[in-house]
């Protein structure tokens, strides 16, 4: 029986080729174009996956490889880029009020409207 794929690989597309990567393997494509490529020696500790790393942190108190102070800001920037793309505008982001000061139409993508009687 094969192990289920929890985190599928990501495909990064560049001008000169592609990189297919997951936690265990990195493959440069097309392979023939990169057969002579020698990658750098690893310098970041390997992790089994973000789910396993998170569980270990919860059980032991050991910090994860991507601490929230860094990962939170990175995730926020990623989501805001998607919102800006969808509304077709550059966003003037106010991190305190969690609103785009110049784009009220972004609100529907950033804040959910709750049914009457339900709040967060």
Secondary structure, 3 states (H helix, E strand, C coil): CCCCCCCCCEEEECCCCEEEECCCCEEEECHHHHCCCCCCCCCCCCCCCHHHHHHHHHHHCCCCCCCHHHHHHHHHHHHHHHHHHHHCCCCCEECCCCEECCCHHHHHHHCCCCCCCCCC
